[in-house]
Amino acid sequence: MELFLPESGLMIWMLIGFLIVLFILAKVGWPMIMGAVTKRNQHISDSLLAAQEANDALEGIEIAKRKAIAESHAEQIRIMNESQELRKQLLDEARNEARVQTEQMLAEARQRIAKEQAEAMAQIKAEVITLSVDIAEKLLQRELADKDAQSRYIEELLKNNEHPNIEA
C-alpha cells in the first residue's frame, strides 16, 4: 500500500511543481488558450452573422423573384388583353369595310338596274310611238268612212303586232 500513500515531502514537492506549472500556464498558456477560444468564438459569431446576412439576401432575392414573376404575369395579361382588343378592332374594321363595300356594290347595282330600266322604258316608248305612227299611217291610207271598220282594223293591227306592254 505504500505505493498509494505518498510521503509528505513528496507531496510538498508535487504541490510546488503543480503550482509552478499552474503559474506558468496561467501567465503564458491560459491567455493563449483563451485567445484561441475567443478568436474561435468570434469566428463562429462572424460566420453566423454572415450566414444570417446570406439568408436575408436570399429572402430578398426570393421576394424580388416573386415580384418579377407577378409583374411578368401582369404584363402577360395586359399584352393578351391588348391583343384581344386589337383583334376585335381589326375584325370590326373588316366587317365595317365589307359592309361599306357591299352597300357600294348594291348601290351601283341599283343604279345600273335603274339605268337599264330607264333605257328599256325609253325603248318601249319609242316602239309605242313608232307603232302608233305606223297604225296612224295605215289608218290614213285606208278609207276613213266607217268608224266600226276602223276600230276593228286597229284591234287587228294590235293583235298582229302583239307587244307585251300593249293590250287590245
Stockholm file with secondary structure:
# STOCKHOLM 1.0

chainA/1-168         MELFLPESGLMIWMLIGFLIVLFILAKVGWPMIMGAVTKRNQHISDSLLAAQEANDALEGIEIAKRKAIAESHAEQIRIMNESQELRKQLLDEARNEARVQTEQMLAEARQRIAKEQAEAMAQIKAEVITLSVDIAEKLLQRELADKDAQSRYIEELLKNNEHPNIEA
#=GR chainA/1-168 SS CTTTSCCHHHHHHHHHHHHHHHHHIIIIIHHHHHHHHHHHHHHHHHHHHHHHHHHHHHHHHHHHHHHHHHHHHHHHHHHHHHHHHHHHHHHHHHHHHHHHHHHHHHHHHHHHHHHHHHHHHHHHHHHHHHHHHHHHHHHHHSCCCCHHHHHHHHHHHHHHHCCTTCCC
#=GC SS_cons         CTTTSCCHHHHHHHHHHHHHHHHHIIIIIHHHHHHHHHHHHHHHHHHHHHHHHHHHHHHHHHHHHHHHHHHHHHHHHHHHHHHHHHHHHHHHHHHHHHHHHHHHHHHHHHHHHHHHHHHHHHHHHHHHHHHHHHHHHHHHHSCCCCHHHHHHHHHHHHHHHCCTTCCC
//
